């Protein structure tokens, strides 16, 4: 089927999705959860085929880790579904109730966005998160995953779509595209797709934005920072830096550049280097860093790089102002953390760092929809319009204004015969 015709059919089903009750949506989520448990062996076999092909093709270790869909990942996505079921209904909530005049009442009510196209990287668990978030929020989703996870994505799609359909959800709720050429056709469907969420490299996201009139939400690079202030506890700093860098090195919320106050450098960096060496992390340091510890010289472009690997750039700075300027200049507005005991420094960092997530004394790896209690996420948005940070249910709904009257006309108000009295109900 042509992509344009396919998206037209999905658009029609999106109106059916918007009318599903919260009981129906939650029941479908429960059915999907059970179906995933029952299909575990099928999923693992499919993932093993993808993993074997990826190893044969020489895919880097960190990316291989993202590709794996095992019992741990299955348990994680099922836990996310259970959390979603327990969350309040994001739809049909009255955000504003205002009487404009007697018998003339305005309501602002949440509703689904409609049809959401998501193009994502090799992580197959992302397919489950996206599909279930869209179901809970009453949206249809059209998904295009990475070719590295083709077998796993197909197995997940077949299980989820069958379970949802048997639970009474419209057929068009979830659609899986499997060829790269489909992406260019998808970008032309601005009349039937309401939102695109690309998850990939900076170049890929820029390509999507340049070649489609469909609104785009998401992020490109995840160049995250930790700044160690002069008052920071060294033990705490070491612990946070290690977690931010190596707990899951291929994630977009992983630490890529460490900034260290000049007065903290000599006390922190030698101890930190020993721990980073144990974790097989290559350090690229500025000249001031090289004067304190042995490391590879950092090139200017290293501070603009998302490694997604066991590599860390380190820069020694004169103070908070230089750290904030560096983050706002070289960062990707994703997630940045300060380690400090100084309330004033923390306050300024939180105020002036222009990122979706600004943290104090904790790991950048907390930037995640599941860890925020959203159930899951469709991605991280570094933009400032509509949604920012991990995009959960509230980022997948919009609103409409419903006006209830009793025969009122504007001419009466324009002439002065009637007047508004605006009363919030």
Residue pairs with C-beta under 8 A, 6 or more apart in sequence:
2 185
3 177
3 182
3 185
3 186
3 188
3 189
4 185
4 188
4 189
4 192
6 142
6 175
7 115
7 142
7 186
7 189
7 192
7 193
8 192
9 172
10 115
10 140
10 142
10 172
10 175
10 192
11 114
11 115
11 140
11 192
11 193
12 172
13 140
13 170
13 171
13 172
13 173
14 112
14 114
14 115
14 139
14 140
14 172
16 170
17 112
17 138
17 139
17 140
17 169
17 170
17 172
17 173
18 91
18 111
18 112
18 114
18 138
20 138
20 168
20 169
22 89
22 91
24 167
24 168
24 169
25 89
25 135
25 136
25 138
25 169
26 85
26 136
27 167
27 168
28 135
28 163
28 164
28 167
28 168
28 169
29 81
29 84
29 85
29 132
29 135
29 136
30 81
30 85
31 163
31 164
31 166
31 167
32 81
32 131
32 132
32 135
32 159
32 160
32 163
32 164
32 167
33 78
33 81
33 82
34 163
35 159
35 160
35 162
35 163
36 43
36 74
36 77
36 78
36 81
36 128
36 156
36 159
36 160
37 74
37 78
39 155
39 159
40 71
40 74
42 155
42 159
43 69
43 74
43 152
43 155
43 156
43 159
44 69
44 70
44 71
46 151
46 152
46 154
46 155
47 67
47 68
47 69
47 70
47 124
47 149
47 151
47 152
47 155
49 151
50 67
50 124
50 148
50 149
50 150
50 151
50 152
51 64
51 67
51 68
53 148
54 63
54 64
54 67
54 122
54 148
55 64
59 67
59 148
60 309
62 249
62 250
62 308
62 309
62 310
63 122
63 148
63 250
63 308
65 248
65 249
65 250
66 121
66 122
66 123
66 250
66 251
67 122
67 123
67 124
67 148
67 149
67 152
69 124
69 125
69 149
69 152
73 124
73 125
76 125
76 370
77 125
77 128
77 129
77 132
77 376
79 370
80 128
80 129
80 132
80 370
80 375
80 376
81 128
81 132
81 375
83 370
83 373
83 375
83 376
84 132
84 133
84 136
84 375
84 376
84 393
85 136
87 136
87 374
87 375
87 393
90 110
90 136
90 137
90 393
90 394
90 396
90 397
91 110
91 111
91 112
91 137
91 138
91 397
92 109
92 110
92 111
93 109
93 110
94 107
94 108
94 109
95 108
95 109
95 110
95 399
96 106
96 107
96 108
96 424
97 105
97 106
97 107
97 108
97 424
97 425
98 105
98 106
98 107
98 422
98 423
98 424
98 425
99 105
99 106
99 421
99 422
99 423
99 424
99 425
100 106
100 403
100 420
100 421
100 422
101 408
101 413
101 418
101 419
101 420
101 421
102 421
103 405
103 406
103 408
104 403
104 404
104 405
104 406
104 408
105 403
105 404
105 405
105 425
106 401
106 402
106 403
106 404
107 401
107 402
107 403
107 404
108 399
108 400
108 401
108 402
109 399
109 400
109 401
109 402
110 397
110 398
110 399
111 138
111 397
111 398
111 399
111 400
112 137
112 138
112 139
112 396
112 397
112 398
113 137
113 139
113 194
113 195
113 396
113 397
113 398
114 139
114 140
114 194
114 195
115 139
115 140
115 141
115 142
115 192
115 193
115 194
115 195
116 134
116 139
116 140
116 141
116 142
116 193
116 194
116 195
116 196
116 197
116 378
116 396
117 141
117 142
117 143
117 144
117 186
117 189
117 193
117 195
117 196
117 197
117 214
118 130
118 141
118 142
118 143
118 144
118 196
118 197
118 198
118 199
118 378
118 379
119 143
119 144
119 183
119 186
119 196
119 197
119 198
119 199
119 200
119 204
119 208
120 126
120 127
120 130
120 143
120 144
120 145
120 146
120 198
120 199
120 200
120 379
121 145
121 146
121 199
121 200
122 145
122 146
122 148
122 149
123 149
124 145
124 149
124 152
124 153
124 156
126 145
126 199
127 143
127 145
127 153
127 156
127 157
127 160
128 156
128 160
128 376
129 369
129 376
129 377
129 378
130 141
130 143
130 197
130 376
130 378
131 141
131 143
131 160
131 174
132 160
132 375
132 376
133 375
133 376
133 377
133 378
133 392
133 393
133 396
134 140
134 141
134 173
134 174
134 378
134 396
135 164
135 169
135 173
136 375
136 393
137 393
137 396
137 397
138 397
139 396
140 170
140 172
140 173
140 174
140 175
141 173
141 174
141 175
142 175
142 177
142 186
142 193
143 153
143 157
143 174
143 175
143 176
143 177
144 176
144 177
144 178
144 182
144 183
144 186
145 153
145 176
147 180
150 178
153 176
153 178
154 176
154 178
157 174
157 176
160 174
161 171
161 173
161 174
161 176
164 173
164 174
165 171
165 173
177 183
177 186
184 211
186 193
186 196
187 196
187 208
187 211
187 212
187 214
188 212
189 214
190 212
190 213
190 214
193 214
194 214
194 215
195 214
195 215
195 216
195 217
196 208
196 212
196 214
196 215
196 216
196 217
196 218
197 216
197 217
197 218
197 378
197 379
197 391
198 204
198 205
198 208
198 216
198 218
199 218
199 379
201 220
201 221
202 220
202 221
202 306
204 220
205 216
205 218
205 219
205 220
206 220
208 216
209 216
217 379
217 381
217 383
217 386
217 387
217 391
217 395
218 379
218 380
218 381
218 382
218 383
219 252
219 332
219 333
219 334
219 356
219 379
219 380
219 381
219 382
219 383
220 332
220 382
221 252
221 306
221 332
221 334
222 251
222 252
222 253
222 254
222 256
222 306
222 332
222 334
222 335
222 380
223 256
223 257
223 304
223 305
223 306
223 330
223 331
223 332
223 334
224 244
224 252
224 253
224 254
224 255
224 256
224 257
224 331
224 332
224 334
224 335
224 336
224 337
224 364
224 367
225 255
225 256
225 257
225 258
225 259
225 323
225 326
225 327
225 331
225 336
225 337
225 364
226 240
226 241
226 244
226 255
226 258
226 259
226 336
226 337
226 338
226 339
226 364
227 259
227 260
227 261
227 317
227 320
227 323
227 327
227 336
227 337
227 338
227 339
227 340
227 349
228 237
228 241
228 258
228 259
228 260
228 261
228 264
228 268
228 339
228 340
229 261
229 264
229 320
229 338
229 339
229 340
229 341
229 342
229 345
230 261
230 262
230 263
230 264
230 319
231 340
231 341
231 342
231 345
232 261
232 264
232 268
232 339
232 340
232 341
233 339
233 341
234 264
234 267
234 268
234 271
236 339
236 361
237 264
237 268
237 272
237 339
238 268
238 271
238 272
238 275
240 337
240 339
240 361
240 362
240 363
241 255
241 258
241 272
242 275
242 276
242 279
243 363
243 365
244 254
244 255
244 337
244 363
244 364
244 365
245 254
245 255
245 276
245 279
245 281
245 312
246 279
246 281
246 310
247 254
247 363
247 365
248 254
248 365
249 308
249 309
249 310
250 308
250 309
251 308
251 365
252 306
252 308
252 334
252 380
253 334
253 335
253 357
253 364
253 365
253 366
253 367
253 368
253 380
254 308
254 364
254 365
255 312
255 364
256 305
256 306
256 307
256 312
256 313
257 303
257 312
257 313
257 314
257 315
257 326
257 330
257 331
258 312
258 313
258 314
258 315
259 314
259 315
259 316
259 317
259 323
259 326
259 327
260 268
260 269
260 289
260 314
260 315
260 316
260 317
261 316
261 317
261 318
261 319
261 320
261 323
262 288
262 316
262 317
262 318
262 319
265 288
265 289
265 292
265 316
266 292
269 289
269 292
269 293
269 314
270 292
270 293
273 283
273 293
273 294
273 295
276 283
276 312
279 310
280 310
281 310
281 311
281 312
282 296
282 310
282 311
282 312
283 289
283 293
283 295
283 296
283 312
283 314
284 295
284 296
284 297
284 298
284 299
284 302
284 311
284 312
284 313
284 314
285 293
285 295
285 296
285 297
285 298
285 313
285 314
285 315
286 298
286 314
286 315
286 316
287 297
288 315
288 316
289 295
289 298
289 314
289 315
289 316
290 297
292 316
295 314
298 313
298 314
298 315
302 313
303 313
303 315
303 326
303 330
304 330
305 313
306 332
315 326
317 323
317 326
320 345
320 348
320 349
323 338
323 349
324 348
324 349
324 352
324 353
327 336
327 353
327 355
328 352
328 353
328 354
331 355
332 382
333 354
333 355
333 356
333 382
334 355
334 356
334 357
334 367
334 380
334 382
335 355
335 356
335 357
335 358
335 359
335 364
335 367
336 353
336 355
336 357
336 358
336 359
336 364
337 358
337 359
337 360
337 361
337 362
337 363
337 364
338 345
338 346
338 349
338 350
338 358
338 359
338 360
338 361
339 360
339 361
340 346
340 349
340 360
340 361
346 360
349 358
349 360
350 358
350 360
355 382
356 367
356 380
356 381
356 382
356 388
356 389
357 364
357 366
357 367
357 389
359 366
366 372
367 380
367 389
367 390
368 377
368 390
369 375
369 376
369 377
369 378
369 390
369 391
369 392
370 376
370 377
372 389
372 390
372 392
374 390
374 392
374 393
374 394
375 392
375 393
376 392
377 390
377 391
377 392
378 391
378 392
378 395
378 396
379 390
379 391
380 389
380 390
380 391
381 387
381 388
381 389
381 391
381 395
382 388
386 395
386 398
387 394
387 395
408 418
412 418
413 419
413 420
